[in-house]
């Protein structure tokens, strides 16, 4: 219970910082589009966006692979 309290407290204190980062990413993306045409978001922002997904994949890889195997089995049985 105490862990959730501390986590919530940290989240509340840094809530403004979390939203400001999103605004910064949006501003950088808008500046790049204006300067270079339609290139989109720079590599640094893409790197920051991809890292959490990679970490989650490694944490849940057994469940993901198991789910994909079950999905393939279900498709195989439904075709016959």
SULFEN-V330687 format. One record per residue. N is the residue number from 1. PHI is phi in degrees with one decimal (* if undefined). OMEGA is omega in whole degrees, 0 to 359 (999 if undefined). Layout:
BEGIN
N/PHI/OMEGA + N/PHI/OMEGA
END
This chain:
BEGIN
1/*/182 + 2/-67.0/179 + 3/-61.3/180 + 4/-65.8/178 + 5/-63.3/180 + 6/-64.5/179 + 7/-62.8/178 + 8/-64.7/180 + 9/-63.4/178 + 10/-63.6/180 + 11/-60.7/181 + 12/-65.2/181 + 13/-67.1/183 + 14/-102.6/181 + 15/-60.3/180 + 16/-63.0/179 + 17/-64.0/180 + 18/-63.9/180 + 19/-70.9/181 + 20/-67.6/178 + 21/-63.9/179 + 22/-63.3/179 + 23/-66.4/179 + 24/-66.7/178 + 25/-62.0/180 + 26/-64.1/180 + 27/-66.0/179 + 28/-64.5/180 + 29/-63.5/180 + 30/-66.5/178 + 31/-63.9/181 + 32/-65.7/180 + 33/-64.3/180 + 34/-67.5/185 + 35/-77.7/190 + 36/-112.8/183 + 37/95.4/183 + 38/-119.0/182 + 39/-79.0/177 + 40/91.9/187 + 41/-83.8/182 + 42/-72.8/186 + 43/-63.9/180 + 44/-62.7/179 + 45/-69.1/177 + 46/-62.9/178 + 47/-60.6/180 + 48/-64.6/181 + 49/-73.5/187 + 50/-81.7/185 + 51/-55.5/179 + 52/-60.6/179 + 53/-67.7/177 + 54/-66.1/179 + 55/-61.9/179 + 56/-62.7/178 + 57/-61.4/181 + 58/-67.4/179 + 59/-69.8/186 + 60/-106.3/186 + 61/-61.7/180 + 62/-65.1/179 + 63/-68.6/180 + 64/-65.0/180 + 65/-65.1/177 + 66/-62.2/178 + 67/-63.7/180 + 68/-64.8/177 + 69/-64.8/178 + 70/-63.6/179 + 71/-64.5/178 + 72/-65.0/178 + 73/-62.5/181 + 74/-64.5/177 + 75/-66.5/180 + 76/-64.9/179 + 77/-74.2/182 + 78/-76.2/180 + 79/-78.1/182 + 80/-96.6/999
END
